[in-house]
Amino acid sequence: MLTLRQIEVIRAIMITGTISGAAKLLNVSAPGISRLMKHTERTLRLKLFERRHGRYVPTPEANDIFEQINGVYKKVDDLHYTLGRIERGGGIELRIGSVPSICHVMVPRAIERLRRKHPDLRLDINILKIEEALDYLLLGKGEIAAMSYRLDHPGIDFVPLAMGELLCIVPEGHALAGRDRVAAAEIVAHPLIGIDPTDPYGRVMSEIFERQGLAYDMIIKARFGTTVCSLVRAGLGIAIIDQFTVAHGSMQGIATIPIAEPTQFQTYVAIKNDKAPSLYAETFVSLLREEMNAVVTPRPAAMSAPPCPGRSER
């Protein structure tokens, strides 16, 4: 039986007509090609080539073998083409859902890296509200969804993505701007935007206020982080926002301040659990996790706290 290496050598001689040409084509030494060819003919008990005018030509008995070898190589070429197309992402569309807080900065950065790995991959990206995420996955509208809150559903798996925390944002030039840290008691001394206890990240901060017996004045409610940032930039108040929305200086005209109290929350990737994720989905999740972890600054152990239960997603 012929090995793939022997088939490769036979075809190289057939194409080039010389031992030296086959060696150059395969980037190996000519003596090695000659030895392997002689060994192959002895094994098959069949002379495959005759030397005429300095060139190797197939013997009549070997013509059928060469036709089969060409067929094998065509299949191999087809396989390599298919593997290359899969690697590039050709003809594939990855459908991704994400809550706005992760989608604003983190998802585009992960997508840029994903496209470098799979340049032909097509993408369909949807910004989802919390209540839309389950239907998005269960109805097959998308393969994965990045979330900052896990739901209980037997058909959906929630895989931890990255830990995050909340920040206080104020307009540039505000009295709090430039502070190294701000406490909850200082935050409530100012008009607040978007801290609704039933809103995504609102519960994390509102529970801190409640534990400390702090009353606060929420002058404007706004569901999405980008809207909250615009309202703060306009000088209408200060706000609490997740760090992913404002990562990498994405929001101009505002200053971010760490909060003294622990405000950590866990983010997740949700995926329908009746089939394995695609190569592209797995790669995207890995890249997204790296991007999100890169902006997280670990707190000292004494100040750490477990993720707050309940609704915590924007």
Buried (B, 14 or more C-beta within 10 A) or exposed (E): EBEEEBBBBBBBBBEBBBBEBBBBBBEBEBEEBBEBBEEBBEEBEEEBBEEEEEEBEBBEEBEEBBEEBEEBEEEEEEEEEEEEEBBBBBEBEBBBBBBBBBBBBBBEBBBEBBBEBBEBBBBEBBBBBBEBBBEBBEEEBBBBBBBBBBBEBEEBBBEEBBBBBBBBBBBEEBEBBEBEEBBBBBBBEBBBBBBBBEBBBBBBBBBBBEEEEBEBEBEBBBBBBBBBBBBBBEEBBBBBBBBBBBBEEBBEEBBBBBBBBBBBBBBBBBBBEEEEBEBBBBBBBEBBBBBBEEBBEEBEEEEEEEBBEEBBBB
